[in-house]
Amino acid sequence: MNDQNRIDELEQALLDERRERDAAQRRAVTLSKNVDVWRKRAEDRTDRIRRLEAERDSLRGMRGWIRRTRRASSPTPVRVPSAETVQQESEVVSRLLPAIRCVTVVESSDLLTGVAVFDSVRYEPSVSLLEADVVLVDGRGLRALRAEDAAVVEQWAALDVRPPLIVTDDVPADLRARANGTINSTDVSGRFFDPKTWNPSRGSGHRDAESVGRSIVEVDDFGSVVAGPFDPTSTRSLELAANGTPFVETDLSVLSTDRLRRLGVAYRRFAFEHRHAELERLTKQLMLDTPPLRPRVAALLVSNRPEDAVAAIEQIGRQRYRPLELIVGCHGFSSALATNAISHVPTDIPVSVFEFSPELSLGQCLNECISTSGAHVIAKMDDDDHYGPSYLTDAVQSLEYSGVSIIGKATSYTYVESEDRTVLRRPGYEEILYNGSPTGATLVWARGVWERNPFPHRTIGEDYSFLRGARLLGEEVYVNARFEFVYRRRRSGNTWQAADELFTGGSGVGWDGDHPSNADVPDLDPMPP
């Protein structure tokens, strides 16, 4: 064995040891009964890490530093928080724009929910109005202040140099005249909801059914359905839709369970798209120059089959989600073979292409591709599976409402070429936290997960090892609905060599033949007004 191979082995051993060390330290924080045992294990792992590093560094001195394609496999050591810090961090409300400080003198629940995406804080004497990026005032909030505090707000509003003041149309005229912008209070109603409140993984109920003026019907093998029209100006209607509850005005007896599931996905998609559109509109009314509210997604396609890579590139180019970038890794073939397909990708999707030697493992290629991107969310996509046009839209929304950092699909449609039929594999595992291994081709995760837990240097089972490492670091996995994806099981040439019975055994009914678009869910048509 030469020195370079030994360095590779040491790098992988270091990665595994650090994962185990971090897991042991986390257990020491959370499992008080066994705290001494886990601390001892963490100390033992630390000693072993030092010995491995010493051997690696002595070899590096003879052969130079490792190549860039391998450097990403040695993650930055993770700070292990104390039990108190873990509790504090779990209580912090996640915000999309934490760098923007919005001071509010507001009582409107809709406005408060909308500005929660910022670092928003309610005004009180200890809060400095001059340190805000924007100050938002509504009539009820102003009237709720003590007289001396209201006077401070009015004096601040009269200053020549101050942050922007945005008010609603029900504040006194003298304050409205000094404002930099006015929001119509009736226009805000029913626009915002908190996605974490309506989280299907935590069993959210329909406690506000009466407030939407509709009756909730429980349908066997599906769940709750609202019998009546959908009102997109109602916060409660949007909350129900965001929870995957369809609104049906026809006779429920004529709708199949599959149709109800598709309607639930369409309504949820609309609710979240509606929320983001309204948040973007609110930031403009607040006169804030903000980055995009939707996270940038990097679609990661590493392929060793040029004949499949071309179609896969074109398929990713049809994704509706934005902002999106495409990173293509040509594993063992020339990037020139993909040039024509790349030219058909929409111009608002940046494309990066890399060529990798066939000697490199798939895990190494994935790490190198990700290291070149600054995207907030990474989506691993295979070259021979079907991804519907709303696949990434649904995936990013799942990250938002589930509250976890990794999502995928457990229940999924699978086309079995040897039988020329599409089956529903692993039925019953949708919209839940999942302890098993989702289909590797459906993994979508927050970038921070990879930064602490890169892919191992292997070609088979790299996704399974990635998930195992993430779980050792305390991450949970959420599986979303079956739609917008079809896994293809070929007669031969599959990366995962397994019998077809593994995919058809215990499966549910799909459809005859290869018709992947059957898995797609169109947007609501017609779109609610």
C-alpha positions as CSV (number, residue, x, y, z in Angstrom):
1,M,0.0,0.0,0.0
2,N,1.5,3.4,-1.0
3,D,1.4,6.5,1.2
4,Q,-1.4,8.2,-0.7
5,N,-3.7,5.2,-0.2
6,R,-2.8,5.1,3.5
7,I,-3.6,8.9,3.7
8,D,-7.0,8.2,2.1
9,E,-7.7,5.5,4.7
10,L,-6.6,7.8,7.5
11,E,-8.8,10.6,6.3
12,Q,-11.8,8.2,6.2
13,A,-10.9,6.8,9.7
14,L,-10.6,10.4,11.0
15,L,-14.1,11.3,9.6
16,D,-15.6,8.2,11.2
17,E,-13.9,8.8,14.5
18,R,-15.0,12.4,14.7
19,R,-18.6,11.4,14.0
20,E,-18.4,8.8,16.8
21,R,-16.7,11.3,19.1
22,D,-19.3,14.0,18.4
23,A,-22.1,11.5,19.0
24,A,-20.6,10.4,22.3
25,Q,-20.3,14.0,23.4
26,R,-23.9,14.7,22.5
27,R,-25.0,11.7,24.4
28,A,-23.0,12.9,27.4
29,V,-25.1,16.1,27.3
30,T,-28.5,14.4,26.9
31,L,-28.2,11.1,28.8
32,S,-27.4,12.1,32.3
33,K,-27.6,8.6,33.7
34,N,-24.7,7.5,31.5
35,V,-22.8,10.7,31.4
36,D,-19.6,9.3,32.8
37,V,-19.6,6.4,30.4
38,W,-20.1,8.6,27.3
39,R,-17.5,11.1,28.4
40,K,-15.0,8.3,28.8
41,R,-15.8,7.1,25.3
42,A,-15.4,10.6,23.9
43,E,-12.0,10.9,25.6
44,D,-10.9,7.6,24.2
45,R,-12.0,8.7,20.7
46,T,-10.1,11.9,21.1
47,D,-6.9,10.0,22.0
48,R,-7.4,7.8,18.9
49,I,-7.9,10.9,16.7
50,R,-4.6,12.3,18.0
51,R,-2.8,9.1,17.0
52,L,-4.4,9.0,13.6
53,E,-3.6,12.6,12.9
54,A,0.0,12.1,13.9
55,E,0.4,9.2,11.5
56,R,-1.3,11.1,8.7
57,D,0.8,14.3,9.2
58,S,4.0,12.3,9.2
59,L,3.0,10.9,5.8
60,R,1.9,14.3,4.5
61,G,5.4,15.5,5.3
62,M,6.8,13.1,2.8
63,R,4.2,13.4,0.0
64,G,2.7,16.9,0.4
65,W,-0.8,18.0,1.1
66,I,-3.8,16.0,-0.1
67,R,-5.6,17.0,-3.2
68,R,-8.4,19.5,-3.2
69,T,-10.9,16.9,-4.2
70,R,-10.2,15.1,-0.9
71,R,-9.9,18.1,1.4
72,A,-13.6,18.5,1.9
73,S,-13.8,15.1,3.6
74,S,-12.1,16.4,6.7
75,P,-14.8,18.5,8.4
76,T,-14.3,21.4,10.8
77,P,-14.6,20.1,14.4
78,V,-18.1,20.6,15.7
79,R,-18.6,22.6,18.9
80,V,-20.6,20.3,21.2
81,P,-23.1,22.5,23.1
82,S,-24.0,22.1,26.8
83,A,-27.4,20.8,27.8
84,E,-28.4,24.4,28.7
85,T,-27.4,25.7,25.3
86,V,-29.2,22.9,23.5
87,Q,-32.4,23.8,25.3
88,Q,-32.0,27.5,24.5
89,E,-31.3,26.9,20.9
90,S,-34.3,24.6,20.6
91,E,-36.5,27.4,21.8
92,V,-35.2,30.0,19.3
93,V,-37.7,30.7,16.5
94,S,-36.0,30.2,13.1
95,R,-36.1,33.3,11.0
96,L,-35.5,33.7,7.2
97,L,-33.8,37.1,7.6
98,P,-32.2,37.3,11.0
99,A,-29.9,40.1,10.0
100,I,-32.7,42.6,9.6
101,R,-34.0,44.2,12.8
102,C,-37.6,45.3,12.7
103,V,-39.0,47.1,15.8
104,T,-42.7,46.8,16.0
105,V,-45.4,48.8,17.8
106,V,-48.0,46.4,16.5
107,E,-51.0,44.4,17.8
108,S,-52.1,42.9,14.5
109,S,-51.5,39.1,14.7
110,D,-51.2,39.0,10.9
111,L,-48.5,41.7,10.8
112,L,-46.6,40.1,13.7
113,T,-46.6,36.8,12.0
114,G,-45.3,38.4,8.8
115,V,-42.5,40.3,10.4
116,A,-41.4,37.2,12.3
117,V,-39.1,36.3,9.4
118,F,-36.9,39.3,10.5
119,D,-35.2,39.8,13.8
120,S,-38.4,41.5,15.0
121,V,-38.8,42.8,18.5
122,R,-41.7,44.6,20.2
123,Y,-41.0,48.2,21.3
124,E,-40.4,48.9,25.0
125,P,-38.3,51.5,26.7
126,S,-35.2,49.3,26.7
127,V,-35.4,48.9,22.9
128,S,-33.6,51.6,20.8
129,L,-35.6,52.8,17.9
130,L,-32.4,54.3,16.3
131,E,-30.8,50.9,16.0
132,A,-33.6,49.4,14.0
133,D,-33.5,48.8,10.2
134,V,-37.2,49.7,10.1
135,V,-40.0,50.6,12.6
136,L,-43.5,49.3,12.0
137,V,-46.5,50.8,13.8
138,D,-50.2,50.1,13.7
139,G,-53.1,51.9,15.3
140,R,-53.9,49.3,17.9
141,G,-50.2,48.9,18.9
142,L,-49.8,52.7,19.3
143,R,-53.0,52.9,21.4
144,A,-51.8,50.1,23.7
145,L,-48.6,52.0,24.6
146,R,-48.3,54.0,27.8
147,A,-48.6,57.7,27.2
148,E,-44.9,58.4,27.9
149,D,-43.8,55.6,25.5
150,A,-46.2,56.8,22.8
151,A,-44.6,60.2,23.1
152,V,-41.1,58.8,22.7
153,V,-42.3,57.1,19.4
154,E,-43.8,60.4,18.1
155,Q,-40.7,62.4,19.1
156,W,-38.5,59.8,17.3
157,A,-40.7,60.0,14.2
158,A,-40.0,63.8,14.0
159,L,-36.2,63.3,13.7
160,D,-34.6,64.2,10.4
161,V,-32.2,61.3,10.5
162,R,-33.7,58.0,11.6
163,P,-34.6,54.5,10.2
164,P,-37.7,54.3,8.0
165,L,-41.1,54.4,9.7
166,I,-43.9,52.4,8.2
167,V,-47.4,52.7,9.6
168,T,-50.8,51.3,8.9
169,D,-53.7,53.5,7.7
170,D,-55.4,53.5,11.1
171,V,-52.7,55.5,13.0
172,P,-53.3,59.2,13.8
173,A,-52.9,61.5,10.8
174,D,-50.0,63.5,12.3
175,L,-47.9,60.4,12.7
176,R,-49.0,59.0,9.3
177,A,-47.8,62.3,7.7
178,R,-44.3,61.7,9.1
179,A,-44.1,58.1,7.9
180,N,-42.1,56.8,5.0
181,G,-44.8,54.5,3.9
182,T,-48.3,53.3,4.7
183,I,-49.8,49.8,4.7
184,N,-53.5,49.2,4.2
185,S,-54.5,47.3,7.3
186,T,-57.3,45.5,5.6
187,D,-54.9,44.3,2.8
188,V,-52.8,42.5,5.4
189,S,-55.5,40.3,6.8
190,G,-55.4,36.7,6.0
191,R,-52.0,36.8,4.3
192,F,-49.6,35.2,6.8
193,F,-49.4,32.0,8.9
194,D,-46.7,30.3,10.9
195,P,-45.6,27.1,9.1
196,K,-44.2,25.6,12.3
197,T,-47.6,25.8,13.9
198,W,-49.1,23.5,11.2
199,N,-46.5,20.8,11.2
200,P,-47.8,17.4,10.1
201,S,-44.9,15.6,11.7
202,R,-46.2,16.8,15.1
203,G,-49.8,15.8,14.6
204,S,-51.3,19.3,14.2
205,G,-55.0,19.2,14.5
206,H,-57.8,21.3,12.9
207,R,-58.7,23.3,16.0
208,D,-59.7,26.3,14.0
209,A,-62.2,24.5,11.7
210,E,-65.2,26.6,12.8
211,S,-63.3,29.9,12.2
212,V,-63.2,29.1,8.5
213,G,-66.9,28.7,8.4
214,R,-66.7,25.2,6.9
215,S,-67.3,21.7,8.1
216,I,-64.4,19.2,8.5
217,V,-65.1,15.7,7.2
218,E,-63.0,12.7,8.1
219,V,-62.4,10.4,5.2
220,D,-61.3,6.8,5.7
221,D,-57.7,6.1,4.6
222,F,-57.0,9.8,4.1
223,G,-57.9,12.1,6.9
224,S,-59.5,15.6,7.1
225,V,-61.2,17.3,4.2
226,V,-62.9,20.7,4.3
227,A,-66.3,20.6,2.7
228,G,-66.6,23.9,1.0
229,P,-64.7,26.5,-1.0
230,F,-61.2,27.8,-0.3
231,D,-60.7,31.4,0.7
232,P,-57.1,32.5,0.2
233,T,-57.8,35.8,2.2
234,S,-58.5,33.7,5.3
235,T,-55.5,32.9,7.6
236,R,-57.3,29.9,8.9
237,S,-58.0,28.6,5.4
238,L,-54.3,29.0,4.5
239,E,-53.3,27.2,7.7
240,L,-55.5,24.3,6.9
241,A,-54.2,24.2,3.3
242,A,-50.6,24.3,4.5
243,N,-51.3,21.2,6.6
244,G,-52.3,19.3,3.4
245,T,-56.0,19.6,3.9
246,P,-57.9,19.8,0.6
247,F,-61.0,22.0,0.1
248,V,-63.7,20.1,-1.8
249,E,-67.0,21.5,-3.1
250,T,-68.1,18.3,-4.9
251,D,-69.5,15.1,-3.6
252,L,-66.7,13.4,-1.6
253,S,-68.0,10.0,-2.6
254,V,-66.8,10.5,-6.2
255,L,-63.2,11.3,-5.2
256,S,-60.7,8.6,-4.7
257,T,-58.1,8.6,-1.9
258,D,-55.4,9.2,-4.5
259,R,-57.2,12.3,-5.8
260,L,-57.6,13.6,-2.3
261,R,-53.9,13.1,-1.6
262,R,-53.0,15.0,-4.8
263,L,-55.4,17.8,-3.8
264,G,-53.8,18.0,-0.4
265,V,-50.3,18.4,-2.0
266,A,-51.6,21.1,-4.4
267,Y,-53.3,23.1,-1.6
268,R,-50.2,22.9,0.6
269,R,-48.0,24.0,-2.3
270,F,-50.3,27.0,-3.0
271,A,-50.4,28.0,0.7
272,F,-46.6,28.2,1.0
273,E,-46.1,29.9,-2.4
274,H,-48.8,32.4,-1.4
275,R,-47.1,33.0,1.9
276,H,-43.7,33.7,0.3
277,A,-45.3,36.0,-2.3
278,E,-46.9,38.0,0.4
279,L,-43.7,38.1,2.5
280,E,-41.9,39.5,-0.5
281,R,-44.7,42.1,-1.0
282,L,-44.4,43.0,2.7
283,T,-40.6,43.6,2.5
284,K,-41.2,46.0,-0.4
285,Q,-43.8,47.9,1.6
286,L,-41.3,48.1,4.5
287,M,-38.8,49.6,2.1
288,L,-36.3,46.9,2.9
289,D,-33.7,45.7,0.4
290,T,-33.7,42.1,1.4
291,P,-32.1,39.0,-0.1
292,P,-34.5,36.4,-1.7
293,L,-36.8,34.8,0.9
294,R,-36.5,31.5,-0.8
295,P,-33.3,29.7,-0.2
296,R,-30.9,29.1,-3.1
297,V,-31.0,25.4,-4.1
298,A,-28.1,23.5,-5.8
299,A,-29.3,20.5,-7.8
300,L,-26.5,18.0,-7.7
301,L,-26.1,15.6,-10.6
302,V,-23.1,13.3,-10.7
303,S,-23.3,10.7,-13.4
304,N,-21.1,8.1,-15.0
305,R,-23.7,7.4,-17.8
306,P,-23.4,10.1,-20.4
307,E,-26.5,8.7,-22.3
308,D,-28.6,9.4,-19.2
309,A,-26.9,12.6,-18.1
310,V,-28.2,14.5,-21.1
311,A,-31.9,13.8,-20.4
312,A,-31.3,14.4,-16.6
313,I,-29.9,17.8,-17.3
314,E,-32.9,18.8,-19.4
315,Q,-35.2,17.4,-16.8
316,I,-33.6,19.5,-14.0
317,G,-33.9,22.5,-16.3
318,R,-37.7,22.1,-16.2
319,Q,-37.8,22.5,-12.5
320,R,-40.0,25.5,-11.5
321,Y,-38.2,26.3,-8.3
322,R,-36.1,29.5,-8.1
323,P,-33.4,30.5,-7.2
324,L,-31.8,27.3,-8.5
325,E,-28.4,26.4,-9.7
326,L,-27.3,23.1,-11.4
327,I,-24.0,21.4,-10.7
328,V,-23.1,18.6,-13.1
329,G,-20.3,16.1,-12.4
330,C,-19.2,14.1,-15.4
331,H,-17.8,11.0,-13.7
332,G,-15.5,9.3,-16.2
333,F,-16.6,11.0,-19.4
334,S,-16.0,14.3,-21.2
335,S,-18.2,17.3,-20.3
336,A,-18.4,18.0,-24.0
337,L,-21.1,15.3,-24.2
338,A,-23.4,17.3,-22.0
339,T,-22.8,20.7,-23.8
340,N,-25.9,20.5,-25.9
341,A,-28.2,19.7,-23.0
342,I,-26.8,22.5,-20.9
343,S,-27.5,25.0,-23.7
344,H,-31.2,24.2,-23.2
345,V,-31.2,25.0,-19.5
346,P,-33.0,28.3,-18.8
347,T,-30.6,31.2,-18.5
348,D,-31.7,32.0,-15.0
349,I,-30.3,28.7,-13.8
350,P,-26.5,29.0,-13.4
351,V,-24.7,25.7,-14.5
352,S,-21.3,24.5,-13.3
353,V,-19.7,21.4,-14.9
354,F,-16.9,19.3,-13.6
355,E,-15.0,16.3,-14.9
356,F,-13.9,13.6,-12.5
357,S,-11.6,10.7,-13.0
358,P,-13.4,7.3,-12.8
359,E,-10.9,6.4,-10.1
360,L,-12.6,8.8,-7.7
361,S,-15.5,7.6,-5.6
362,L,-19.0,9.0,-5.9
363,G,-18.7,10.4,-2.4
364,Q,-15.6,12.4,-3.4
365,C,-17.2,13.7,-6.5
366,L,-20.3,14.8,-4.5
367,N,-18.1,16.6,-1.9
368,E,-16.1,18.5,-4.5
369,C,-19.3,19.6,-6.3
370,I,-20.9,20.9,-3.1
371,S,-17.7,22.7,-2.0
372,T,-17.9,24.9,-5.1
373,S,-21.4,26.1,-4.4
374,G,-22.7,28.6,-1.8
375,A,-26.3,27.3,-2.0
376,H,-28.3,27.1,1.2
377,V,-30.0,23.8,0.2
378,I,-28.5,20.8,-1.6
379,A,-30.6,18.3,-3.6
380,K,-29.0,15.1,-4.7
381,M,-30.6,14.0,-8.0
382,D,-29.9,10.8,-10.0
383,D,-29.5,10.6,-13.8
384,D,-32.1,7.9,-14.5
385,D,-35.1,8.7,-12.2
386,H,-38.0,11.0,-12.9
387,Y,-38.4,14.3,-11.1
388,G,-41.6,16.2,-11.7
389,P,-41.4,20.0,-12.4
390,S,-42.6,20.8,-8.8
391,Y,-40.3,18.3,-7.1
392,L,-37.9,20.9,-5.7
393,T,-40.7,23.3,-4.8
394,D,-42.3,20.6,-2.6
395,A,-38.9,19.5,-1.1
396,V,-38.0,23.0,0.0
397,Q,-41.4,23.5,1.5
398,S,-41.0,20.2,3.4
399,L,-37.8,21.5,4.9
400,E,-39.7,24.6,6.0
401,Y,-42.8,23.1,7.7
402,S,-41.1,19.9,9.1
403,G,-38.5,21.8,11.1
404,V,-35.8,19.4,10.2
405,S,-32.7,19.7,8.0
406,I,-33.0,16.6,5.9
407,I,-35.9,15.4,3.8
408,G,-36.5,12.6,1.3
409,K,-39.1,10.0,0.2
410,A,-39.7,6.6,1.8
411,T,-43.0,5.8,0.1
412,S,-42.4,6.4,-3.6
413,Y,-43.4,5.2,-7.1
414,T,-41.0,2.7,-8.6
415,Y,-41.0,1.6,-12.3
416,V,-39.8,-2.0,-12.5
417,E,-38.6,-2.5,-16.1
418,S,-38.6,-6.3,-16.0
419,E,-42.4,-6.3,-15.3
420,D,-43.2,-3.1,-17.2
421,R,-45.3,-1.7,-14.3
422,T,-45.0,1.0,-11.7
423,V,-45.6,0.1,-8.1
424,L,-45.9,2.1,-4.9
425,R,-42.9,1.0,-2.8
426,R,-43.0,1.1,1.0
427,P,-46.6,2.5,1.3
428,G,-47.6,4.2,4.6
429,Y,-44.5,6.4,5.2
430,E,-45.4,9.9,4.2
431,E,-45.3,13.2,6.0
432,I,-43.7,11.8,9.1
433,L,-40.3,11.8,10.8
434,Y,-38.6,8.6,9.6
435,N,-36.0,6.4,11.2
436,G,-35.2,4.3,8.1
437,S,-33.3,5.2,5.0
438,P,-35.2,7.2,2.4
439,T,-34.5,6.7,-1.3
440,G,-31.0,8.2,-1.8
441,A,-32.1,9.9,-5.1
442,T,-34.6,12.0,-3.1
443,L,-32.3,13.4,-0.4
444,V,-32.5,17.2,0.1
445,W,-30.7,18.9,3.0
446,A,-29.6,22.1,4.5
447,R,-26.0,22.9,3.6
448,G,-24.9,23.0,7.3
449,V,-25.6,19.3,7.5
450,W,-23.0,18.5,4.9
451,E,-20.5,21.0,6.3
452,R,-20.4,18.9,9.5
453,N,-20.9,15.6,7.8
454,P,-19.5,15.2,4.3
455,F,-20.0,12.2,2.1
456,P,-17.7,9.2,2.8
457,H,-15.2,8.1,0.2
458,R,-17.3,5.3,-1.3
459,T,-19.5,4.7,-4.4
460,I,-22.0,2.2,-3.0
461,G,-23.9,3.2,0.1
462,E,-22.6,6.7,0.3
463,D,-26.1,8.1,0.9
464,Y,-26.8,5.6,3.7
465,S,-23.5,6.5,5.4
466,F,-24.2,10.2,5.0
467,L,-27.6,9.7,6.8
468,R,-26.0,7.6,9.5
469,G,-23.4,10.3,10.2
470,A,-26.0,13.0,10.2
471,R,-28.2,11.1,12.7
472,L,-25.1,10.6,15.0
473,L,-24.9,14.4,15.0
474,G,-28.5,14.7,16.2
475,E,-30.2,15.4,12.8
476,E,-33.7,14.0,12.1
477,V,-35.0,12.9,8.7
478,Y,-38.5,13.8,7.4
479,V,-40.2,12.0,4.5
480,N,-42.7,13.9,2.4
481,A,-45.4,12.8,0.0
482,R,-45.0,10.2,-2.7
483,F,-45.5,12.5,-5.7
484,E,-43.2,14.3,-8.2
485,F,-40.8,11.4,-8.3
486,V,-40.5,7.9,-9.8
487,Y,-37.5,5.6,-9.1
488,R,-36.5,3.5,-12.1
489,R,-35.4,-0.1,-11.6
490,R,-33.8,-1.3,-14.9
491,R,-33.4,-4.9,-16.0
492,S,-29.6,-4.4,-15.6
493,G,-27.0,-1.8,-15.0
494,N,-28.4,-0.6,-11.7
495,T,-25.9,0.9,-9.2
496,W,-27.6,-1.0,-6.4
497,Q,-27.5,-4.7,-7.3
498,A,-30.6,-6.2,-5.7
499,A,-33.4,-8.5,-6.8
500,D,-36.6,-6.8,-8.2
501,E,-38.6,-8.6,-5.6
502,L,-37.1,-6.2,-3.0
503,F,-39.0,-3.4,-4.8
504,T,-42.2,-5.2,-5.6
505,G,-42.7,-7.2,-2.4
506,G,-45.4,-5.6,-0.2
507,S,-45.8,-2.8,-2.7
508,G,-49.0,-0.9,-3.4
509,V,-50.8,-0.4,-6.7
510,G,-49.4,2.1,-9.2
511,W,-50.1,1.8,-12.9
512,D,-49.2,-0.4,-15.8
513,G,-46.2,0.7,-18.0
514,D,-43.7,3.5,-17.8
515,H,-45.7,6.7,-17.4
516,P,-43.7,8.8,-14.9
517,S,-45.8,11.9,-15.4
518,N,-48.6,10.1,-13.6
519,A,-46.7,10.9,-10.4
520,D,-46.8,14.6,-10.9
521,V,-49.3,17.0,-9.2
522,P,-50.2,20.1,-11.1
523,D,-50.8,23.4,-9.4
524,L,-54.4,24.2,-8.4
525,D,-56.4,24.9,-11.5
526,P,-58.1,27.2,-11.6
527,M,-55.9,29.1,-9.1
528,P,-57.9,30.4,-6.2
529,P,-58.6,34.2,-6.6
